[in-house]
Amino acid sequence: MRLTEFQELMHTEFGVARADAMLTDHVIPQLGRTGAVAIDNGVDPRDVWRALCADFDVPPNRW
């Protein structure tokens, strides 16, 4: 997944301010780090997206 697609999905699902805060502040238990750090470390944004969706109870049909 391209980073621009990831950002669009995040902003659409959670809103700009909440999505940006989640990405930098929420430690994703599945990844052991924040989404921003995970992406900086080379984790595919798709994996970060799915992990955040799971953590925040987004229905699977929107993942």
LUMLUMDREN-2810 file (N, C-alpha, C; in Angstrom, 1 decimal):
<atoms>
<atom><aa>M</aa><ch>A</ch><at>N</at><xx>0.9</xx><yy>-1.2</yy><zz>0.0</zz></atom>
<atom><aa>M</aa><ch>A</ch><at>CA</at><xx>0.0</xx><yy>0.0</yy><zz>0.0</zz></atom>
<atom><aa>M</aa><ch>A</ch><at>C</at><xx>0.9</xx><yy>1.2</yy><zz>0.0</zz></atom>
<atom><aa>R</aa><ch>A</ch><at>N</at><xx>0.5</xx><yy>2.2</yy><zz>-0.8</zz></atom>
<atom><aa>R</aa><ch>A</ch><at>CA</at><xx>1.3</xx><yy>3.4</yy><zz>-0.9</zz></atom>
<atom><aa>R</aa><ch>A</ch><at>C</at><xx>0.9</xx><yy>4.3</yy><zz>0.4</zz></atom>
<atom><aa>L</aa><ch>A</ch><at>N</at><xx>1.9</xx><yy>5.1</yy><zz>0.8</zz></atom>
<atom><aa>L</aa><ch>A</ch><at>CA</at><xx>1.7</xx><yy>5.9</yy><zz>2.0</zz></atom>
<atom><aa>L</aa><ch>A</ch><at>C</at><xx>0.5</xx><yy>6.9</yy><zz>1.8</zz></atom>
<atom><aa>T</aa><ch>A</ch><at>N</at><xx>0.4</xx><yy>7.4</yy><zz>0.5</zz></atom>
<atom><aa>T</aa><ch>A</ch><at>CA</at><xx>-0.7</xx><yy>8.4</yy><zz>0.3</zz></atom>
<atom><aa>T</aa><ch>A</ch><at>C</at><xx>-2.1</xx><yy>7.7</yy><zz>0.4</zz></atom>
<atom><aa>E</aa><ch>A</ch><at>N</at><xx>-2.2</xx><yy>6.5</yy><zz>0.0</zz></atom>
<atom><aa>E</aa><ch>A</ch><at>CA</at><xx>-3.4</xx><yy>5.7</yy><zz>0.1</zz></atom>
<atom><aa>E</aa><ch>A</ch><at>C</at><xx>-3.7</xx><yy>5.5</yy><zz>1.6</zz></atom>
<atom><aa>F</aa><ch>A</ch><at>N</at><xx>-2.6</xx><yy>5.1</yy><zz>2.3</zz></atom>
<atom><aa>F</aa><ch>A</ch><at>CA</at><xx>-2.8</xx><yy>4.9</yy><zz>3.8</zz></atom>
<atom><aa>F</aa><ch>A</ch><at>C</at><xx>-3.3</xx><yy>6.2</yy><zz>4.5</zz></atom>
<atom><aa>Q</aa><ch>A</ch><at>N</at><xx>-2.7</xx><yy>7.3</yy><zz>4.2</zz></atom>
<atom><aa>Q</aa><ch>A</ch><at>CA</at><xx>-3.1</xx><yy>8.5</yy><zz>4.8</zz></atom>
<atom><aa>Q</aa><ch>A</ch><at>C</at><xx>-4.6</xx><yy>8.9</yy><zz>4.4</zz></atom>
<atom><aa>E</aa><ch>A</ch><at>N</at><xx>-4.9</xx><yy>8.6</yy><zz>3.2</zz></atom>
<atom><aa>E</aa><ch>A</ch><at>CA</at><xx>-6.3</xx><yy>8.9</yy><zz>2.8</zz></atom>
<atom><aa>E</aa><ch>A</ch><at>C</at><xx>-7.3</xx><yy>8.0</yy><zz>3.5</zz></atom>
<atom><aa>L</aa><ch>A</ch><at>N</at><xx>-7.0</xx><yy>6.7</yy><zz>3.7</zz></atom>
<atom><aa>L</aa><ch>A</ch><at>CA</at><xx>-7.8</xx><yy>5.8</yy><zz>4.4</zz></atom>
<atom><aa>L</aa><ch>A</ch><at>C</at><xx>-8.0</xx><yy>6.3</yy><zz>5.9</zz></atom>
<atom><aa>M</aa><ch>A</ch><at>N</at><xx>-6.8</xx><yy>6.6</yy><zz>6.5</zz></atom>
<atom><aa>M</aa><ch>A</ch><at>CA</at><xx>-6.8</xx><yy>7.1</yy><zz>7.9</zz></atom>
<atom><aa>M</aa><ch>A</ch><at>C</at><xx>-7.7</xx><yy>8.3</yy><zz>8.1</zz></atom>
<atom><aa>H</aa><ch>A</ch><at>N</at><xx>-7.5</xx><yy>9.3</yy><zz>7.2</zz></atom>
<atom><aa>H</aa><ch>A</ch><at>CA</at><xx>-8.2</xx><yy>10.6</yy><zz>7.3</zz></atom>
<atom><aa>H</aa><ch>A</ch><at>C</at><xx>-9.7</xx><yy>10.4</yy><zz>7.1</zz></atom>
<atom><aa>T</aa><ch>A</ch><at>N</at><xx>-10.1</xx><yy>9.5</yy><zz>6.2</zz></atom>
<atom><aa>T</aa><ch>A</ch><at>CA</at><xx>-11.5</xx><yy>9.2</yy><zz>5.9</zz></atom>
<atom><aa>T</aa><ch>A</ch><at>C</at><xx>-12.1</xx><yy>8.5</yy><zz>7.0</zz></atom>
<atom><aa>E</aa><ch>A</ch><at>N</at><xx>-11.5</xx><yy>7.5</yy><zz>7.6</zz></atom>
<atom><aa>E</aa><ch>A</ch><at>CA</at><xx>-12.1</xx><yy>6.7</yy><zz>8.6</zz></atom>
<atom><aa>E</aa><ch>A</ch><at>C</at><xx>-12.1</xx><yy>7.4</yy><zz>10.0</zz></atom>
<atom><aa>F</aa><ch>A</ch><at>N</at><xx>-11.1</xx><yy>8.1</yy><zz>10.3</zz></atom>
<atom><aa>F</aa><ch>A</ch><at>CA</at><xx>-11.0</xx><yy>8.6</yy><zz>11.7</zz></atom>
<atom><aa>F</aa><ch>A</ch><at>C</at><xx>-11.0</xx><yy>10.2</yy><zz>11.7</zz></atom>
<atom><aa>G</aa><ch>A</ch><at>N</at><xx>-10.9</xx><yy>10.8</yy><zz>10.6</zz></atom>
<atom><aa>G</aa><ch>A</ch><at>CA</at><xx>-10.8</xx><yy>12.3</yy><zz>10.6</zz></atom>
<atom><aa>G</aa><ch>A</ch><at>C</at><xx>-9.4</xx><yy>12.7</yy><zz>10.7</zz></atom>
<atom><aa>V</aa><ch>A</ch><at>N</at><xx>-9.0</xx><yy>13.8</yy><zz>10.2</zz></atom>
<atom><aa>V</aa><ch>A</ch><at>CA</at><xx>-7.6</xx><yy>14.3</yy><zz>10.1</zz></atom>
<atom><aa>V</aa><ch>A</ch><at>C</at><xx>-6.9</xx><yy>14.3</yy><zz>11.4</zz></atom>
<atom><aa>A</aa><ch>A</ch><at>N</at><xx>-7.5</xx><yy>15.1</yy><zz>12.3</zz></atom>
<atom><aa>A</aa><ch>A</ch><at>CA</at><xx>-6.8</xx><yy>15.3</yy><zz>13.6</zz></atom>
<atom><aa>A</aa><ch>A</ch><at>C</at><xx>-6.7</xx><yy>14.0</yy><zz>14.4</zz></atom>
<atom><aa>R</aa><ch>A</ch><at>N</at><xx>-7.8</xx><yy>13.2</yy><zz>14.5</zz></atom>
<atom><aa>R</aa><ch>A</ch><at>CA</at><xx>-7.7</xx><yy>12.0</yy><zz>15.2</zz></atom>
<atom><aa>R</aa><ch>A</ch><at>C</at><xx>-6.7</xx><yy>11.0</yy><zz>14.6</zz></atom>
<atom><aa>A</aa><ch>A</ch><at>N</at><xx>-6.8</xx><yy>10.9</yy><zz>13.3</zz></atom>
<atom><aa>A</aa><ch>A</ch><at>CA</at><xx>-5.9</xx><yy>10.0</yy><zz>12.6</zz></atom>
<atom><aa>A</aa><ch>A</ch><at>C</at><xx>-4.4</xx><yy>10.3</yy><zz>12.8</zz></atom>
<atom><aa>D</aa><ch>A</ch><at>N</at><xx>-4.1</xx><yy>11.6</yy><zz>12.7</zz></atom>
<atom><aa>D</aa><ch>A</ch><at>CA</at><xx>-2.7</xx><yy>12.0</yy><zz>12.9</zz></atom>
<atom><aa>D</aa><ch>A</ch><at>C</at><xx>-2.3</xx><yy>11.8</yy><zz>14.3</zz></atom>
<atom><aa>A</aa><ch>A</ch><at>N</at><xx>-3.2</xx><yy>12.0</yy><zz>15.3</zz></atom>
<atom><aa>A</aa><ch>A</ch><at>CA</at><xx>-2.8</xx><yy>11.7</yy><zz>16.7</zz></atom>
<atom><aa>A</aa><ch>A</ch><at>C</at><xx>-2.6</xx><yy>10.2</yy><zz>16.9</zz></atom>
<atom><aa>M</aa><ch>A</ch><at>N</at><xx>-3.5</xx><yy>9.4</yy><zz>16.4</zz></atom>
<atom><aa>M</aa><ch>A</ch><at>CA</at><xx>-3.4</xx><yy>8.0</yy><zz>16.5</zz></atom>
<atom><aa>M</aa><ch>A</ch><at>C</at><xx>-2.1</xx><yy>7.5</yy><zz>16.0</zz></atom>
<atom><aa>L</aa><ch>A</ch><at>N</at><xx>-1.7</xx><yy>8.0</yy><zz>14.8</zz></atom>
<atom><aa>L</aa><ch>A</ch><at>CA</at><xx>-0.5</xx><yy>7.5</yy><zz>14.2</zz></atom>
<atom><aa>L</aa><ch>A</ch><at>C</at><xx>0.7</xx><yy>7.8</yy><zz>15.0</zz></atom>
<atom><aa>T</aa><ch>A</ch><at>N</at><xx>0.8</xx><yy>8.9</yy><zz>15.7</zz></atom>
<atom><aa>T</aa><ch>A</ch><at>CA</at><xx>2.0</xx><yy>9.3</yy><zz>16.4</zz></atom>
<atom><aa>T</aa><ch>A</ch><at>C</at><xx>1.9</xx><yy>8.9</yy><zz>17.9</zz></atom>
<atom><aa>D</aa><ch>A</ch><at>N</at><xx>0.7</xx><yy>8.8</yy><zz>18.5</zz></atom>
<atom><aa>D</aa><ch>A</ch><at>CA</at><xx>0.6</xx><yy>8.6</yy><zz>19.9</zz></atom>
<atom><aa>D</aa><ch>A</ch><at>C</at><xx>0.2</xx><yy>7.1</yy><zz>20.3</zz></atom>
<atom><aa>H</aa><ch>A</ch><at>N</at><xx>-0.5</xx><yy>6.4</yy><zz>19.5</zz></atom>
<atom><aa>H</aa><ch>A</ch><at>CA</at><xx>-1.1</xx><yy>5.1</yy><zz>19.9</zz></atom>
<atom><aa>H</aa><ch>A</ch><at>C</at><xx>0.0</xx><yy>4.0</yy><zz>19.6</zz></atom>
<atom><aa>V</aa><ch>A</ch><at>N</at><xx>0.4</xx><yy>3.3</yy><zz>20.7</zz></atom>
<atom><aa>V</aa><ch>A</ch><at>CA</at><xx>1.3</xx><yy>2.2</yy><zz>20.5</zz></atom>
<atom><aa>V</aa><ch>A</ch><at>C</at><xx>0.4</xx><yy>1.0</yy><zz>20.1</zz></atom>
<atom><aa>I</aa><ch>A</ch><at>N</at><xx>0.7</xx><yy>0.4</yy><zz>19.0</zz></atom>
<atom><aa>I</aa><ch>A</ch><at>CA</at><xx>0.0</xx><yy>-0.7</yy><zz>18.5</zz></atom>
<atom><aa>I</aa><ch>A</ch><at>C</at><xx>0.5</xx><yy>-2.0</yy><zz>19.1</zz></atom>
<atom><aa>P</aa><ch>A</ch><at>N</at><xx>-0.2</xx><yy>-2.6</yy><zz>20.0</zz></atom>
<atom><aa>P</aa><ch>A</ch><at>CA</at><xx>0.3</xx><yy>-3.8</yy><zz>20.6</zz></atom>
<atom><aa>P</aa><ch>A</ch><at>C</at><xx>0.9</xx><yy>-4.9</yy><zz>19.7</zz></atom>
<atom><aa>Q</aa><ch>A</ch><at>N</at><xx>0.2</xx><yy>-5.1</yy><zz>18.6</zz></atom>
<atom><aa>Q</aa><ch>A</ch><at>CA</at><xx>0.6</xx><yy>-6.1</yy><zz>17.6</zz></atom>
<atom><aa>Q</aa><ch>A</ch><at>C</at><xx>2.0</xx><yy>-5.8</yy><zz>17.0</zz></atom>
<atom><aa>L</aa><ch>A</ch><at>N</at><xx>2.3</xx><yy>-4.5</yy><zz>16.9</zz></atom>
<atom><aa>L</aa><ch>A</ch><at>CA</at><xx>3.6</xx><yy>-4.1</yy><zz>16.3</zz></atom>
<atom><aa>L</aa><ch>A</ch><at>C</at><xx>4.6</xx><yy>-3.6</yy><zz>17.4</zz></atom>
<atom><aa>G</aa><ch>A</ch><at>N</at><xx>4.1</xx><yy>-3.3</yy><zz>18.6</zz></atom>
<atom><aa>G</aa><ch>A</ch><at>CA</at><xx>5.0</xx><yy>-2.9</yy><zz>19.6</zz></atom>
<atom><aa>G</aa><ch>A</ch><at>C</at><xx>5.6</xx><yy>-1.5</yy><zz>19.5</zz></atom>
<atom><aa>R</aa><ch>A</ch><at>N</at><xx>4.9</xx><yy>-0.7</yy><zz>18.7</zz></atom>
<atom><aa>R</aa><ch>A</ch><at>CA</at><xx>5.4</xx><yy>0.7</yy><zz>18.5</zz></atom>
<atom><aa>R</aa><ch>A</ch><at>C</at><xx>4.2</xx><yy>1.5</yy><zz>17.9</zz></atom>
<atom><aa>T</aa><ch>A</ch><at>N</at><xx>4.4</xx><yy>2.8</yy><zz>17.7</zz></atom>
<atom><aa>T</aa><ch>A</ch><at>CA</at><xx>3.4</xx><yy>3.6</yy><zz>17.1</zz></atom>
<atom><aa>T</aa><ch>A</ch><at>C</at><xx>3.4</xx><yy>3.3</yy><zz>15.6</zz></atom>
<atom><aa>G</aa><ch>A</ch><at>N</at><xx>2.3</xx><yy>3.6</yy><zz>15.0</zz></atom>
<atom><aa>G</aa><ch>A</ch><at>CA</at><xx>2.2</xx><yy>3.5</yy><zz>13.5</zz></atom>
<atom><aa>G</aa><ch>A</ch><at>C</at><xx>3.2</xx><yy>4.3</yy><zz>12.8</zz></atom>
<atom><aa>A</aa><ch>A</ch><at>N</at><xx>3.5</xx><yy>5.5</yy><zz>13.2</zz></atom>
<atom><aa>A</aa><ch>A</ch><at>CA</at><xx>4.5</xx><yy>6.3</yy><zz>12.6</zz></atom>
<atom><aa>A</aa><ch>A</ch><at>C</at><xx>5.9</xx><yy>5.7</yy><zz>12.6</zz></atom>
<atom><aa>V</aa><ch>A</ch><at>N</at><xx>6.2</xx><yy>5.2</yy><zz>13.8</zz></atom>
<atom><aa>V</aa><ch>A</ch><at>CA</at><xx>7.5</xx><yy>4.5</yy><zz>14.0</zz></atom>
<atom><aa>V</aa><ch>A</ch><at>C</at><xx>7.6</xx><yy>3.3</yy><zz>13.1</zz></atom>
<atom><aa>A</aa><ch>A</ch><at>N</at><xx>6.5</xx><yy>2.5</yy><zz>13.1</zz></atom>
<atom><aa>A</aa><ch>A</ch><at>CA</at><xx>6.5</xx><yy>1.3</yy><zz>12.4</zz></atom>
<atom><aa>A</aa><ch>A</ch><at>C</at><xx>6.7</xx><yy>1.6</yy><zz>10.9</zz></atom>
<atom><aa>I</aa><ch>A</ch><at>N</at><xx>6.0</xx><yy>2.5</yy><zz>10.3</zz></atom>
<atom><aa>I</aa><ch>A</ch><at>CA</at><xx>6.2</xx><yy>2.9</yy><zz>8.9</zz></atom>
<atom><aa>I</aa><ch>A</ch><at>C</at><xx>7.6</xx><yy>3.4</yy><zz>8.7</zz></atom>
<atom><aa>D</aa><ch>A</ch><at>N</at><xx>8.2</xx><yy>4.2</yy><zz>9.6</zz></atom>
<atom><aa>D</aa><ch>A</ch><at>CA</at><xx>9.5</xx><yy>4.7</yy><zz>9.4</zz></atom>
<atom><aa>D</aa><ch>A</ch><at>C</at><xx>10.5</xx><yy>3.5</yy><zz>9.5</zz></atom>
<atom><aa>N</aa><ch>A</ch><at>N</at><xx>10.2</xx><yy>2.5</yy><zz>10.2</zz></atom>
<atom><aa>N</aa><ch>A</ch><at>CA</at><xx>11.0</xx><yy>1.3</yy><zz>10.3</zz></atom>
<atom><aa>N</aa><ch>A</ch><at>C</at><xx>10.8</xx><yy>0.3</yy><zz>9.2</zz></atom>
<atom><aa>G</aa><ch>A</ch><at>N</at><xx>10.0</xx><yy>0.6</yy><zz>8.2</zz></atom>
<atom><aa>G</aa><ch>A</ch><at>CA</at><xx>9.8</xx><yy>-0.2</yy><zz>7.0</zz></atom>
<atom><aa>G</aa><ch>A</ch><at>C</at><xx>8.6</xx><yy>-1.1</yy><zz>7.0</zz></atom>
<atom><aa>V</aa><ch>A</ch><at>N</at><xx>7.8</xx><yy>-1.1</yy><zz>8.0</zz></atom>
<atom><aa>V</aa><ch>A</ch><at>CA</at><xx>6.6</xx><yy>-1.9</yy><zz>8.0</zz></atom>
<atom><aa>V</aa><ch>A</ch><at>C</at><xx>5.6</xx><yy>-1.4</yy><zz>7.0</zz></atom>
<atom><aa>D</aa><ch>A</ch><at>N</at><xx>5.0</xx><yy>-2.3</yy><zz>6.2</zz></atom>
<atom><aa>D</aa><ch>A</ch><at>CA</at><xx>4.1</xx><yy>-1.9</yy><zz>5.2</zz></atom>
<atom><aa>D</aa><ch>A</ch><at>C</at><xx>2.9</xx><yy>-1.1</yy><zz>5.8</zz></atom>
<atom><aa>P</aa><ch>A</ch><at>N</at><xx>2.6</xx><yy>0.0</yy><zz>5.2</zz></atom>
<atom><aa>P</aa><ch>A</ch><at>CA</at><xx>1.4</xx><yy>0.8</yy><zz>5.7</zz></atom>
<atom><aa>P</aa><ch>A</ch><at>C</at><xx>0.1</xx><yy>0.0</yy><zz>5.8</zz></atom>
<atom><aa>R</aa><ch>A</ch><at>N</at><xx>0.0</xx><yy>-1.0</yy><zz>4.9</zz></atom>
<atom><aa>R</aa><ch>A</ch><at>CA</at><xx>-1.2</xx><yy>-1.9</yy><zz>4.9</zz></atom>
<atom><aa>R</aa><ch>A</ch><at>C</at><xx>-1.3</xx><yy>-2.6</yy><zz>6.3</zz></atom>
<atom><aa>D</aa><ch>A</ch><at>N</at><xx>-0.1</xx><yy>-3.1</yy><zz>6.8</zz></atom>
<atom><aa>D</aa><ch>A</ch><at>CA</at><xx>-0.1</xx><yy>-3.8</yy><zz>8.0</zz></atom>
<atom><aa>D</aa><ch>A</ch><at>C</at><xx>-0.4</xx><yy>-2.9</yy><zz>9.2</zz></atom>
<atom><aa>V</aa><ch>A</ch><at>N</at><xx>0.0</xx><yy>-1.6</yy><zz>9.1</zz></atom>
<atom><aa>V</aa><ch>A</ch><at>CA</at><xx>-0.3</xx><yy>-0.6</yy><zz>10.1</zz></atom>
<atom><aa>V</aa><ch>A</ch><at>C</at><xx>-1.8</xx><yy>-0.3</yy><zz>10.1</zz></atom>
<atom><aa>W</aa><ch>A</ch><at>N</at><xx>-2.3</xx><yy>-0.1</yy><zz>8.9</zz></atom>
<atom><aa>W</aa><ch>A</ch><at>CA</at><xx>-3.7</xx><yy>0.1</yy><zz>8.7</zz></atom>
<atom><aa>W</aa><ch>A</ch><at>C</at><xx>-4.6</xx><yy>-1.0</yy><zz>9.4</zz></atom>
<atom><aa>R</aa><ch>A</ch><at>N</at><xx>-4.3</xx><yy>-2.2</yy><zz>9.0</zz></atom>
<atom><aa>R</aa><ch>A</ch><at>CA</at><xx>-5.0</xx><yy>-3.3</yy><zz>9.6</zz></atom>
<atom><aa>R</aa><ch>A</ch><at>C</at><xx>-4.9</xx><yy>-3.4</yy><zz>11.1</zz></atom>
<atom><aa>A</aa><ch>A</ch><at>N</at><xx>-3.8</xx><yy>-3.2</yy><zz>11.6</zz></atom>
<atom><aa>A</aa><ch>A</ch><at>CA</at><xx>-3.6</xx><yy>-3.2</yy><zz>13.1</zz></atom>
<atom><aa>A</aa><ch>A</ch><at>C</at><xx>-4.4</xx><yy>-2.1</yy><zz>13.8</zz></atom>
<atom><aa>L</aa><ch>A</ch><at>N</at><xx>-4.3</xx><yy>-0.9</yy><zz>13.2</zz></atom>
<atom><aa>L</aa><ch>A</ch><at>CA</at><xx>-5.1</xx><yy>0.2</yy><zz>13.8</zz></atom>
<atom><aa>L</aa><ch>A</ch><at>C</at><xx>-6.6</xx><yy>-0.1</yy><zz>13.7</zz></atom>
<atom><aa>C</aa><ch>A</ch><at>N</at><xx>-7.0</xx><yy>-0.6</yy><zz>12.6</zz></atom>
<atom><aa>C</aa><ch>A</ch><at>CA</at><xx>-8.5</xx><yy>-0.9</yy><zz>12.4</zz></atom>
<atom><aa>C</aa><ch>A</ch><at>C</at><xx>-8.9</xx><yy>-2.0</yy><zz>13.5</zz></atom>
<atom><aa>A</aa><ch>A</ch><at>N</at><xx>-8.1</xx><yy>-3.0</yy><zz>13.7</zz></atom>
<atom><aa>A</aa><ch>A</ch><at>CA</at><xx>-8.4</xx><yy>-4.0</yy><zz>14.7</zz></atom>
<atom><aa>A</aa><ch>A</ch><at>C</at><xx>-8.4</xx><yy>-3.3</yy><zz>16.1</zz></atom>
<atom><aa>D</aa><ch>A</ch><at>N</at><xx>-7.5</xx><yy>-2.5</yy><zz>16.4</zz></atom>
<atom><aa>D</aa><ch>A</ch><at>CA</at><xx>-7.4</xx><yy>-1.8</yy><zz>17.7</zz></atom>
<atom><aa>D</aa><ch>A</ch><at>C</at><xx>-8.6</xx><yy>-0.9</yy><zz>18.0</zz></atom>
<atom><aa>F</aa><ch>A</ch><at>N</at><xx>-9.1</xx><yy>-0.3</yy><zz>17.0</zz></atom>
<atom><aa>F</aa><ch>A</ch><at>CA</at><xx>-10.2</xx><yy>0.7</yy><zz>17.1</zz></atom>
<atom><aa>F</aa><ch>A</ch><at>C</at><xx>-11.5</xx><yy>0.2</yy><zz>16.6</zz></atom>
<atom><aa>D</aa><ch>A</ch><at>N</at><xx>-11.7</xx><yy>-1.1</yy><zz>16.5</zz></atom>
<atom><aa>D</aa><ch>A</ch><at>CA</at><xx>-12.9</xx><yy>-1.8</yy><zz>16.2</zz></atom>
<atom><aa>D</aa><ch>A</ch><at>C</at><xx>-13.6</xx><yy>-1.3</yy><zz>14.9</zz></atom>
<atom><aa>V</aa><ch>A</ch><at>N</at><xx>-12.8</xx><yy>-1.1</yy><zz>13.9</zz></atom>
<atom><aa>V</aa><ch>A</ch><at>CA</at><xx>-13.3</xx><yy>-0.7</yy><zz>12.6</zz></atom>
<atom><aa>V</aa><ch>A</ch><at>C</at><xx>-13.8</xx><yy>-2.1</yy><zz>12.0</zz></atom>
<atom><aa>P</aa><ch>A</ch><at>N</at><xx>-15.1</xx><yy>-2.1</yy><zz>11.4</zz></atom>
<atom><aa>P</aa><ch>A</ch><at>CA</at><xx>-15.6</xx><yy>-3.3</yy><zz>10.9</zz></atom>
<atom><aa>P</aa><ch>A</ch><at>C</at><xx>-14.6</xx><yy>-3.8</yy><zz>9.8</zz></atom>
<atom><aa>P</aa><ch>A</ch><at>N</at><xx>-14.4</xx><yy>-5.1</yy><zz>9.8</zz></atom>
<atom><aa>P</aa><ch>A</ch><at>CA</at><xx>-13.4</xx><yy>-5.8</yy><zz>8.8</zz></atom>
<atom><aa>P</aa><ch>A</ch><at>C</at><xx>-13.7</xx><yy>-5.5</yy><zz>7.4</zz></atom>
<atom><aa>N</aa><ch>A</ch><at>N</at><xx>-15.0</xx><yy>-5.2</yy><zz>7.0</zz></atom>
<atom><aa>N</aa><ch>A</ch><at>CA</at><xx>-15.3</xx><yy>-4.9</yy><zz>5.6</zz></atom>
<atom><aa>N</aa><ch>A</ch><at>C</at><xx>-14.7</xx><yy>-3.6</yy><zz>5.2</zz></atom>
<atom><aa>R</aa><ch>A</ch><at>N</at><xx>-14.2</xx><yy>-2.7</yy><zz>6.1</zz></atom>
<atom><aa>R</aa><ch>A</ch><at>CA</at><xx>-13.6</xx><yy>-1.4</yy><zz>5.7</zz></atom>
<atom><aa>R</aa><ch>A</ch><at>C</at><xx>-12.1</xx><yy>-1.5</yy><zz>5.8</zz></atom>
<atom><aa>W</aa><ch>A</ch><at>N</at><xx>-11.5</xx><yy>-2.6</yy><zz>6.1</zz></atom>
<atom><aa>W</aa><ch>A</ch><at>CA</at><xx>-10.1</xx><yy>-2.7</yy><zz>6.2</zz></atom>
<atom><aa>W</aa><ch>A</ch><at>C</at><xx>-9.5</xx><yy>-2.8</yy><zz>4.8</zz></atom>
</atoms>
